[in-house]
């Protein structure tokens, strides 16, 4: 397709614009002239009608046929009147009619004939528009001729102006641009008079300076890159793998979906793609690594560098390209040109466009020494594992011995505690029995009942200690029942007898039906209430309060027991779940341990918050739906 110059396009566009403008002006002028012509035509008709009606209303006649014929013939002799008809008042048929053929536009008009104030008839005239049409035709021809002369003159003038002020400056600017494109930055842009083109030339000059600076920067970068490429100790290969990428896309179009399976079934396809890889350039580190004498020596013997696992590495590389990963990194085994094995790591970034695959930098890092060191390290590791295993066994034996000693120590402490706790009630029982025997021998039964009651209380104390030991040492299987928590807890609280002076506030709002072991949970609640009551025995408290509340959580329920008693110190709070630890003057110190064991058996949590002199809060959080 033949290309048009800018001047031709601008000139043709301008001429077309001028022609359109003149056409609009001519059409408007013609329409105005036509309207004026029609108006003049109608006025001329009105004048003829007035003149004819006045001629026929003369008192010398009263629609006399001869007179009408004379007047009508006189009017018809003119060139403008082409039709004349005269009608009498009493007869609507024309008694004078005369017409002639006219090809122009004819307008008709009618007017009454009045004589002595009375209508005696009317006349009808047809007036030709030939003279007006001729005038309009002459006007149109003259206007077209004038428009043609103006358009031709303007076209010639525009072409000359464009040539002098646009084409020549742009040609000069183009020649200077070609000079800059060829690398010659010595010349200056041509001087241009037009402000717009002068600004364009100035911008081209600035662009030339920037291009020159960037070219120098690129040359410097290329020198630096070349220096890095040649002097780096890492082997770098510049490869063209665009044919490999195109082959992979061809396989995708053929319907291959699993490339790994396809290449494993067709290993020759992988080798075919391997030979499509073009090594464009290698650096000095590559020559040194592979024992090549020169670049040509290396490039012509690439196939000798393939190691025993080359095909596996190649398949991994092709799969990375197939899956369009961002980079590839893998261990690879190569051979030097004299046959020595190299353990390496090969890596490269995967481009996003096909052009990027035409010059792809691939780095190869020699890890042969590192691999040997790893093998030695693995040997030492195996020896170390044997040594660690041996020492671990010794530590385990020592730990078992330590646990045995701890068990013996705990057993000794437990024995001493139980012995102490049982000795007191047993001594009381012994004294009570002695008192009973003495009373019976003296035949004095007054002290028998008191001694027996004291012995019974001591026996109950011994039973309680034994039960605590049983609860601590033996874990029973849970007997789970679905129970309304709030109702059950009210019944448990109602069974307890509160000492005088202690006010108990209940706020049960959980509303849940939960699965739990009623007897074990009863043991927890009673134990915690006993501890709270014991903490409220301080005589310095003005108001002794025990608050028990429940609430529902997300899939769990909470029981909170709070008192405003003496509280616990931090050290005491840390040891509260420690076996054989107690702040009471009696008991073996297993109550809170048993509580914690039961809570954990219910897969729940227990939390203790206390402040010395500020009371204690125990919170139980247990699951609603519990299965064994």
FIBAPA-860218 format. One record per residue (C-alpha): residue in one letter; x, y, z. Coordinates in steps of 0.5 Angstrom, whole numbers, padded with zeros to 4 digits, always signed. Layout:
! FIBAPA-860218
AXYZ ...
This chain:
! FIBAPA-860218
X+0000+0000+0000 X+0003+0007-0002 X+0004+0011+0004 X+0002+0019+0003 X+0006+0024+0006 X+0004+0028+0012 X+0004+0035+0007 X-0001+0031+0002 X-0005+0029+0008 X-0005+0036+0011 X-0007+0039+0004 X-0012+0034+0002 X-0015+0035+0009 X-0015+0042+0009 X-0018+0042+0002 X-0023+0038+0004 X-0025+0042+0010 X-0025+0049+0005 X-0029+0045+0000 X-0034+0043+0006 X-0034+0050+0008 X-0035+0053+0002 X-0041+0048+0000 X-0044+0050+0006 X-0044+0057+0005 X-0046+0056-0002 X-0052+0052+0000 X-0054+0057+0005 X-0053+0063+0000 X-0057+0059-0005 X-0063+0058+0000 X-0063+0065+0002 X-0063+0068-0005 X-0068+0062-0007 X-0073+0065-0001 X-0072+0072-0003 X-0073+0070-0010 X-0080+0067-0008 X-0082+0073-0004 X-0080+0078-0010 X-0084+0073-0014 X-0090+0073-0009 X-0090+0081-0009 X-0090+0082-0016 X-0096+0077-0017 X-0099+0082-0011 X-0098+0088-0015 X-0101+0085-0022 X-0107+0083-0018 X-0108+0090-0015 X-0107+0093-0022 X-0111+0088-0026 X-0117+0089-0021 X-0116+0097-0021 X-0117+0097-0029 X-0123+0093-0029 X-0127+0097-0024 X-0127+0103-0028 X-0134+0106-0029 X-0133+0106-0036 X-0135+0099-0036 X-0139+0093-0032 X-0135+0087-0034 X-0136+0089-0042 X-0133+0083-0046 X-0130+0087-0051 X-0126+0091-0045 X-0124+0085-0041 X-0122+0082-0047 X-0118+0088-0049 X-0115+0089-0042 X-0113+0081-0042 X-0110+0081-0048 X-0106+0087-0046 X-0103+0083-0040 X-0102+0077-0044 X-0097+0081-0048 X-0092+0081-0042 X-0087+0075-0041 X-0089+0075-0034 X-0096+0073-0034 X-0098+0066-0037 X-0105+0065-0035 X-0111+0070-0034 X-0118+0068-0032 X-0124+0073-0031 X-0130+0071-0027 X-0137+0075-0027 X-0140+0075-0020 X-0147+0072-0023 X-0143+0066-0027 X-0137+0062-0023 X-0135+0060-0030 X-0129+0064-0033 X-0132+0069-0039 X-0125+0070-0041 X-0119+0065-0041 X-0112+0066-0044 X-0106+0061-0042 X-0099+0060-0045 X-0094+0054-0044 X-0089+0056-0039 X-0083+0051-0036 X-0081+0055-0030 X-0085+0055-0023 X-0092+0059-0024 X-0095+0062-0018 X-0103+0063-0018 X-0107+0069-0015 X-0114+0071-0014 X-0117+0078-0013 X-0124+0081-0013 X-0126+0086-0018 X-0130+0092-0014 X-0135+0097-0017 X-0138+0102-0013 X-0137+0099-0007 X-0140+0092-0010 X-0136+0086-0012 X-0138+0085-0019 X-0133+0079-0020 X-0126+0077-0019 X-0119+0075-0023 X-0114+0070-0023 X-0107+0071-0025 X-0101+0066-0026 X-0094+0069-0026 X-0088+0066-0029 X-0082+0065-0025 X-0077+0064-0031 X-0073+0071-0030 X-0072+0069-0022 X-0070+0062-0024 X-0065+0065-0029 X-0062+0070-0024 X-0061+0064-0019 X-0058+0060-0024 X-0053+0065-0026 X-0052+0066-0018 X-0050+0059-0017 X-0045+0059-0023 X-0042+0065-0021 X-0041+0062-0014 X-0038+0056-0016 X-0033+0059-0021 X-0031+0063-0015 X-0031+0058-0010 X-0026+0054-0015 X-0022+0059-0016 X-0021+0060-0008 X-0020+0053-0007 X-0014+0052-0012 X-0011+0059-0010 X-0011+0056-0003 X-0009+0049-0005 X-0003+0052-0008 X-0001+0057-0003 X-0002+0052+0003 X+0003+0047-0001 X+0008+0052-0002 X+0007+0054+0006 X+0008+0047+0008 X+0014+0046+0004 X+0018+0052+0006 X+0016+0051+0013 X+0014+0044+0015 X+0017+0039+0010 X+0024+0042+0009 X+0025+0043+0017 X+0022+0036+0018 X+0027+0033+0013 X+0033+0037+0016 X+0031+0034+0023 X+0030+0027+0020 X+0037+0027+0017 X+0040+0030+0024 X+0036+0024+0027 X+0039+0019+0022 X+0046+0022+0024 X+0044+0021+0032 X+0042+0014+0030 X+0048+0012+0027 X+0052+0014+0033 X+0054+0021+0031 X+0053+0025+0037 X+0057+0031+0034 X+0052+0035+0030 X+0047+0040+0033 X+0040+0040+0030 X+0038+0044+0025 X+0035+0051+0026 X+0027+0052+0025 X+0023+0058+0025 X+0017+0055+0027 X+0016+0055+0035 X+0013+0048+0035 X+0018+0045+0031 X+0023+0049+0034 X+0021+0046+0041 X+0021+0039+0038 X+0028+0040+0035 X+0030+0042+0042 X+0027+0035+0045 X+0030+0031+0040 X+0037+0034+0042 X+0035+0033+0049 X+0033+0026+0047 X+0040+0025+0044 X+0044+0027+0050 X+0040+0022+0054 X+0041+0017+0049 X+0048+0018+0049 X+0049+0018+0056 X+0045+0012+0057 X+0049+0009+0051 X+0055+0010+0055 X+0052+0007+0062 X+0050+0001+0058 X+0057+0000+0055 X+0060+0001+0062 X+0055-0004+0065 X+0057-0009+0059 X+0064-0008+0061 X+0062-0009+0068 X+0058-0015+0066 X+0063-0018+0062 X+0068-0017+0068 X+0064-0021+0073 X+0062-0026+0067 X+0069-0027+0066 X+0072-0026+0073 X+0067-0030+0077 X+0069-0036+0080 X+0062-0039+0079 X+0061-0043+0072 X+0056-0039+0068 X+0053-0041+0061 X+0049-0037+0057 X+0044-0042+0053 X+0039-0041+0048 X+0033-0046+0050 X+0028-0043+0046 X+0027-0049+0041 X+0026-0053+0048 X+0020-0048+0050 X+0017-0049+0043 X+0017-0056+0043 X+0014-0057+0050 X+0008-0052+0048 X+0008-0057+0042 X+0007-0063+0046 X+0002-0059+0050 X-0002-0057+0044 X-0002-0065+0042 X-0006-0066+0049 X+0000-0068+0053 X-0002-0067+0061 X+0003-0070+0065 X+0010-0069+0062 X+0014-0073+0067 X+0010-0079+0065 X+0011-0078+0058 X+0018-0077+0058 X+0019-0083+0063 X+0015-0087+0058 X+0019-0084+0052 X+0026-0082+0054 X+0029-0081+0047 X+0024-0075+0047 X+0028-0072+0053 X+0035-0073+0050 X+0032-0070+0043 X+0030-0064+0047 X+0037-0064+0051 X+0041-0063+0044 X+0036-0057+0042 X+0040-0053+0048 X+0045-0049+0045 X+0050-0046+0049 X+0052-0039+0047 X+0058-0038+0051 X+0061-0040+0058 X+0066-0036+0062 X+0073-0038+0065 X+0071-0041+0071 X+0067-0046+0067 X+0073-0048+0063 X+0077-0048+0069 X+0072-0053+0072 X+0071-0058+0066 X+0078-0058+0064 X+0077-0054+0058 X+0083-0051+0054 X+0079-0046+0050 X+0072-0044+0049 X+0071-0048+0043 X+0074-0054+0046 X+0069-0053+0051 X+0063-0052+0046 X+0065-0057+0042 X+0065-0063+0047 X+0059-0061+0051 X+0056-0068+0050 X+0062-0071+0054 X+0060-0067+0060 X+0054-0071+0061 X+0054-0075+0068 X+0050-0081+0070 X+0044-0077+0073 X+0044-0072+0067 X+0037-0075+0064 X+0034-0075+0071 X+0036-0067+0072 X+0034-0066+0065 X+0027-0068+0066 X+0026-0064+0073 X+0029-0058+0069 X+0023-0059+0063 X+0018-0060+0068 X+0020-0054+0072 X+0019-0050+0065 X+0013-0054+0064 X+0009-0052+0070 X+0012-0045+0069 X+0016-0044+0076 X+0019-0038+0077 X+0026-0041+0078 X+0030-0048+0078 X+0035-0051+0082 X+0037-0058+0083 X+0043-0062+0084 X+0047-0065+0078 X+0052-0069+0076 X+0057-0067+0071 X+0064-0070+0068 X+0070-0066+0067 X+0073-0067+0060 X+0078-0072+0062 X+0072-0076+0066 X+0072-0074+0073 X+0066-0073+0077 X+0063-0067+0079 X+0058-0066+0084 X+0054-0059+0083 X+0048-0055+0084 X+0045-0052+0077 X+0040-0046+0078 X+0037-0041+0073 X+0031-0036+0073 X+0025-0038+0069 X+0024-0032+0064 X+0016-0030+0062 X+0017-0029+0055 X+0020-0033+0049 X+0026-0028+0048 X+0028-0029+0055 X+0030-0036+0053 X+0034-0034+0048 X+0040-0032+0052 X+0039-0035+0059 X+0044-0035+0064 X+0045-0041+0068 X+0050-0042+0074 X+0053-0048+0076 X+0056-0049+0083 X+0062-0054+0084 X+0060-0058+0091 X+0064-0064+0090 X+0069-0062+0096 X+0062-0060+0100 X+0059-0067+0098 X+0065-0071+0101 X+0065-0067+0107 X+0058-0068+0108 X+0060-0076+0107 X+0065-0075+0112 X+0060-0071+0117 X+0055-0077+0116 X+0060-0082+0118 X+0061-0078+0124 X+0054-0077+0125 X+0053-0084+0125 X+0058-0085+0130 X+0055-0079+0134 X+0048-0082+0134 X+0051-0089+0137 X+0055-0085+0142 X+0049-0081+0144 X+0044-0087+0144 X+0049-0090+0149 X+0049-0084+0153 X+0042-0083+0153 X+0041-0090+0155 X+0046-0088+0161 X+0042-0082+0162 X+0035-0086+0162 X+0038-0091+0167 X+0040-0085+0172 X+0033-0082+0171 X+0030-0089+0173 X+0034-0089+0179 X+0033-0082+0180 X+0025-0084+0180 X+0026-0090+0184 X+0029-0085+0189 X+0024-0080+0189 X+0019-0085+0189 X+0022-0088+0195 X+0023-0081+0198 X+0015-0080+0197 X+0013-0086+0200 X+0018-0085+0206 X+0014-0078+0206 X+0007-0081+0205 X+0009-0086+0210 X+0011-0081+0216 X+0005-0076+0214 X+0000-0082+0214 X+0003-0085+0221 X+0003-0078+0224 X-0004-0077+0222 X-0007-0084+0224 X-0003-0084+0230 X-0007-0078+0233 X-0014-0081+0232 X-0011-0088+0234 X-0008-0085+0241 X-0015-0082+0242 X-0018-0088+0241 X-0014-0092+0245 X-0015-0087+0251 X-0022-0087+0250 X-0022-0095+0250 X-0018-0094+0257 X-0023-0089+0259 X-0029-0094+0258 X-0025-0100+0261 X-0024-0095+0267 X-0031-0093+0268 X-0034-0100+0267 X-0029-0102+0273 X-0031-0097+0277 X-0038-0098+0276 X-0038-0091+0273 X-0042-0090+0266 X-0042-0083+0266 X-0036-0082+0262 X-0037-0088+0257 X-0042-0085+0252 X-0037-0079+0252 X-0031-0083+0251 X-0035-0088+0245 X-0037-0081+0242 X-0029-0079+0242 X-0027-0086+0239 X-0032-0085+0233 X-0030-0079+0231 X-0023-0081+0231 X-0025-0087+0227 X-0028-0083+0222 X-0022-0079+0221 X-0018-0085+0220 X-0023-0087+0215 X-0023-0080+0211 X-0015-0081+0211 X-0015-0088+0208 X-0021-0085+0203 X-0016-0079+0201 X-0010-0084+0200 X-0015-0089+0196 X-0017-0083+0191 X-0010-0081+0190 X-0007-0088+0189 X-0013-0091+0185 X-0016-0088+0178 X-0023-0090+0177 X-0027-0090+0171 X-0032-0085+0170 X-0039-0086+0170 X-0042-0081+0166 X-0049-0079+0166 X-0053-0073+0163 X-0055-0068+0168 X-0058-0061+0169 X-0052-0058+0172 X-0056-0052+0176 X-0061-0057+0179 X-0056-0062+0181 X-0051-0057+0184 X-0057-0054+0188 X-0058-0061+0191 X-0051-0062+0193 X-0051-0055+0196 X-0057-0056+0200 X-0054-0062+0203 X-0048-0058+0206 X-0049-0055+0213 X-0046-0048+0213 X-0042-0046+0220 X-0046-0040+0223 X-0044-0033+0220 X-0042-0035+0213 X-0047-0032+0208 X-0047-0037+0201 X-0050-0033+0195 X-0052-0038+0189 X-0052-0035+0182 X-0054-0041+0177 X-0055-0039+0170 X-0051-0044+0166 X-0058-0048+0164 X-0054-0053+0161 X-0055-0061+0161 X-0048-0064+0161 X-0045-0071+0162 X-0041-0072+0168 X-0039-0077+0174 X-0044-0074+0179 X-0040-0078+0185 X-0033-0075+0183 X-0036-0068+0181 X-0039-0068+0188 X-0033-0070+0191 X-0030-0064+0188 X-0035-0059+0190 X-0035-0061+0197 X-0028-0061+0198 X-0027-0054+0195 X-0033-0052+0199 X-0029-0055+0205 X-0023-0051+0203 X-0027-0044+0203 X-0030-0045+0209 X-0024-0047+0213 X-0021-0040+0210 X-0027-0036+0212 X-0026-0038+0220 X-0021-0032+0221 X-0024-0028+0227 X-0022-0022+0224 X-0027-0022+0218 X-0033-0018+0219 X-0037-0021+0213 X-0036-0028+0211 X-0038-0029+0204 X-0038-0036+0200 X-0041-0035+0192 X-0042-0040+0188 X-0044-0039+0181 X-0045-0043+0174 X-0045-0040+0167 X-0045-0043+0160 X-0039-0042+0155 X-0038-0045+0148 X-0039-0052+0148 X-0037-0052+0156 X-0039-0050+0162 X-0036-0046+0168 X-0037-0047+0176 X-0034-0042+0180 X-0033-0042+0188 X-0031-0036+0191 X-0029-0033+0198 X-0027-0027+0201 X-0023-0031+0206 X-0015-0030+0208 X-0013-0032+0201 X-0006-0035+0200 X+0001-0032+0199 X+0004-0033+0192 X+0009-0039+0195 X+0003-0043+0197 X-0001-0042+0191 X+0005-0045+0187 X+0004-0051+0191 X-0003-0052+0192 X-0003-0058+0187 X+0003-0061+0190 X+0002-0068+0194 X+0002-0068+0201 X+0002-0060+0202 X-0003-0057+0206 X-0004-0051+0210 X-0009-0054+0215 X-0007-0057+0222 X-0010-0064+0220 X-0010-0068+0213 X-0005-0071+0209 X-0005-0066+0204 X-0008-0070+0198 X-0015-0066+0197 X-0013-0061+0192 X-0009-0066+0188 X-0015-0071+0188 X-0019-0065+0185 X-0014-0063+0180 X-0014-0071+0178 X-0022-0071+0177 X-0022-0065+0173 X-0017-0067+0168 X-0020-0074+0168 X-0026-0070+0165 X-0022-0067+0160 X-0023-0060+0164 X-0019-0054+0167 X-0018-0052+0174 X-0015-0045+0175 X-0014-0042+0182 X-0014-0034+0183 X-0012-0032+0190 X-0009-0026+0194 X-0007-0026+0201 X-0012-0022+0205 X-0016-0022+0199 X-0020-0028+0198 X-0019-0034+0193 X-0023-0036+0187 X-0023-0043+0184 X-0026-0044+0177 X-0027-0050+0174 X-0028-0051+0166 X-0031-0057+0164 X-0034-0060+0157 X-0041-0060+0156 X-0041-0067+0151 X-0036-0071+0154 X-0035-0079+0152 X-0031-0084+0155 
